[in-house]
Amino acid sequence: MRRTLEQPVRARLVTPGYPQLPIRPTLRYSAAEPFAVHFDFPAHVSDDQRGVTWTFARSLLEEGLDGAAGIGDVRIVPRGRSRTVVEFHAPHGMAAIRFGTASLRRFLQRSYAVVEPGREDLGQELDLCLMSLLDGV
């Protein structure tokens, strides 16, 4: 079984007053972090020219494909049947990225082959962390 999934996708950086910029982020999912998805953006769309990764809950992506979701740093809004906008909010601004909904759904379905929904397990690491936090309680 494959433990990590990487899927490059086509997307567009949406900015008011400017043409949309085509970008090629990579969507990642790993069994080592079963509750999270990672969106890796190329250097040319980041302030520091080193690229940027946004990490958020896989369940948020799932929820956002069927209706508006998110109230914090990441918000997902379907735009019709074929497009989904993911907004990334940071202290210095917001980036809106338009994805093809089919690409996001395909990535989500492929992530289920790595770790099935409801079968996520943080394993021994969580147990050790809890034991250290609760030591002496």
HUKAMO-V258883 format. One record per residue. N is the residue number from 1. RES is the residue in one small letter. PSI is psi in radians with two decimals (999 if undefined). Layout:
# HUKAMO-V258883
n->N res->RES psi->PSI
n->N res->RES psi->PSI
This chain:
# HUKAMO-V258883
n->1 res->m psi->2.43
n->2 res->r psi->2.32
n->3 res->r psi->-0.30
n->4 res->t psi->2.49
n->5 res->l psi->2.30
n->6 res->e psi->2.29
n->7 res->q psi->1.84
n->8 res->p psi->2.49
n->9 res->v psi->2.82
n->10 res->r psi->2.46
n->11 res->a psi->3.07
n->12 res->r psi->2.29
n->13 res->l psi->2.09
n->14 res->v psi->2.11
n->15 res->t psi->2.34
n->16 res->p psi->2.36
n->17 res->g psi->0.00
n->18 res->y psi->2.73
n->19 res->p psi->2.61
n->20 res->q psi->2.40
n->21 res->l psi->2.10
n->22 res->p psi->2.37
n->23 res->i psi->2.86
n->24 res->r psi->1.33
n->25 res->p psi->2.83
n->26 res->t psi->2.24
n->27 res->l psi->2.32
n->28 res->r psi->2.56
n->29 res->y psi->2.42
n->30 res->s psi->2.44
n->31 res->a psi->-0.40
n->32 res->a psi->-0.42
n->33 res->e psi->1.29
n->34 res->p psi->-0.30
n->35 res->f psi->-0.11
n->36 res->a psi->2.62
n->37 res->v psi->2.67
n->38 res->h psi->2.31
n->39 res->f psi->1.94
n->40 res->d psi->2.15
n->41 res->f psi->2.50
n->42 res->p psi->2.81
n->43 res->a psi->-0.65
n->44 res->h psi->-0.15
n->45 res->v psi->0.17
n->46 res->s psi->2.67
n->47 res->d psi->-0.68
n->48 res->d psi->0.07
n->49 res->q psi->0.41
n->50 res->r psi->0.03
n->51 res->g psi->2.88
n->52 res->v psi->2.55
n->53 res->t psi->2.29
n->54 res->w psi->2.32
n->55 res->t psi->2.29
n->56 res->f psi->3.07
n->57 res->a psi->2.35
n->58 res->r psi->-0.63
n->59 res->s psi->-0.53
n->60 res->l psi->-0.74
n->61 res->l psi->-0.80
n->62 res->e psi->-0.83
n->63 res->e psi->-0.71
n->64 res->g psi->-0.30
n->65 res->l psi->-0.30
n->66 res->d psi->-0.20
n->67 res->g psi->2.87
n->68 res->a psi->2.35
n->69 res->a psi->2.67
n->70 res->g psi->2.44
n->71 res->i psi->0.00
n->72 res->g psi->-2.26
n->73 res->d psi->-0.45
n->74 res->v psi->2.22
n->75 res->r psi->2.43
n->76 res->i psi->2.26
n->77 res->v psi->2.02
n->78 res->p psi->2.47
n->79 res->r psi->1.49
n->80 res->g psi->-2.84
n->81 res->r psi->-0.42
n->82 res->s psi->-0.12
n->83 res->r psi->2.57
n->84 res->t psi->2.33
n->85 res->v psi->2.25
n->86 res->v psi->2.14
n->87 res->e psi->2.30
n->88 res->f psi->1.99
n->89 res->h psi->2.27
n->90 res->a psi->2.88
n->91 res->p psi->-0.54
n->92 res->h psi->0.07
n->93 res->g psi->-2.96
n->94 res->m psi->2.47
n->95 res->a psi->2.31
n->96 res->a psi->2.18
n->97 res->i psi->2.21
n->98 res->r psi->2.16
n->99 res->f psi->2.72
n->100 res->g psi->2.22
n->101 res->t psi->-0.66
n->102 res->a psi->-0.66
n->103 res->s psi->-0.73
n->104 res->l psi->-0.72
n->105 res->r psi->-0.72
n->106 res->r psi->-0.76
n->107 res->f psi->-0.80
n->108 res->l psi->-0.80
n->109 res->q psi->-0.71
n->110 res->r psi->-0.56
n->111 res->s psi->-0.53
n->112 res->y psi->-0.44
n->113 res->a psi->-0.42
n->114 res->v psi->-0.90
n->115 res->v psi->2.07
n->116 res->e psi->2.52
n->117 res->p psi->2.39
n->118 res->g psi->-0.14
n->119 res->r psi->0.18
n->120 res->e psi->2.43
n->121 res->d psi->2.22
n->122 res->l psi->-0.14
n->123 res->g psi->-2.61
n->124 res->q psi->-0.58
n->125 res->e psi->-0.77
n->126 res->l psi->-0.76
n->127 res->d psi->-0.78
n->128 res->l psi->-0.71
n->129 res->c psi->-0.80
n->130 res->l psi->-0.70
n->131 res->m psi->-0.70
n->132 res->s psi->-0.62
n->133 res->l psi->-0.64
n->134 res->l psi->0.13
n->135 res->d psi->2.18
n->136 res->g psi->0.01
n->137 res->v psi->999
